[in-house]
């Protein structure tokens, strides 16, 4: 299974887990902007995927709809490790 398929499966399971354990549905998926660009996803299961630099690479956050549009990560959100690896070609560095 490809890494992006495993990531999609992990996110889908996290959405299901959130919705099963919380009376408020999941409202958004937040990922590091690098991951959002790499995957190219605008939404997962109807939930918007947004970039948030406070989320580490290789992780995502399921945002609860009760948290509203505060824009800040709350302690109630579920931070989950994404599955997969990223290959970055080696090359000269520019200082």
N, C-alpha and C positions, 0 to 999 in steps of 0.2 A: 504494500500500500504506500502511495506517495505521501510525502510529508504534509502537503497541503490538505490531502484527504484526511489524514490523521488529525490535523489541526481542526478541520471542520467537524469531525466526529467529537473531539474533545469539547469544542464550544457548544455543540448541540446537546451533549450530555450535561454540561454545566447549566445550560438554559433549562433543560428538563428538571434537573435537581433543584434549581432555584424556584421554578414555578410549582414544584411539588411541595416545597417546604415553606413557602411564603404566600400570604394572602394577596400580595401585590405582584403582578407579573413583571418579568424582566422587561426593561425598556430600551437598553442600549448595550453594545459591546464596545469596550475601550481597549485599545492596543497601542503600543509604542508606534509613533508615526512611521518609523522604518518598517515595522511589520505590516502596517496598513498598505504602504506603498509596495512592498514586496509581494504581498498576497493579491493586491488589487481588488479586494472585496469592498463593496459599498454597503452591503447588508448581509446578514445571516438569518435565515428563517424570518424575514420581515423586520428584523431589528437593525437599526443603523450601526455601522462599524465606524467609530471615530478615533482619530489619533489623540493620544494623551502622553506627553513626554514623561509624566510621572510614573507611567507603567513601564517596567523593565522589558527589554527585548526577550522574546520567548515566553511572555506571559500575556494574559488578557484578563479583563475585569467584566463581570456581568453586573450591570447597574440596575438596581431595583427602581420600579416606577414610583415608589413612595418617596424616593430621594429628590424628586423634582429636577429642576434645571439649574441646580446650584453650581454646576461645573466643577465642583471639588469632589475628590474621592472621599467617601464616607466609610466609617469602619464597618458598616453593614454590608458593604459590597463584597462579592466573592472574587478574590484574586486567584487565578488558576494558571499553572504552568502549561504552556502550549507544547505540543509534541512536534518534534522535527528538528532538523539541523539546517543551518544556513551555510552555503559555500560562498566564500568571498575569494575571488581570484587574487593571487599575490601579484604585486607590482611595485614599482618604485613609489616611495612616499615623497610628498611635496611638503617642504617646510615653509 
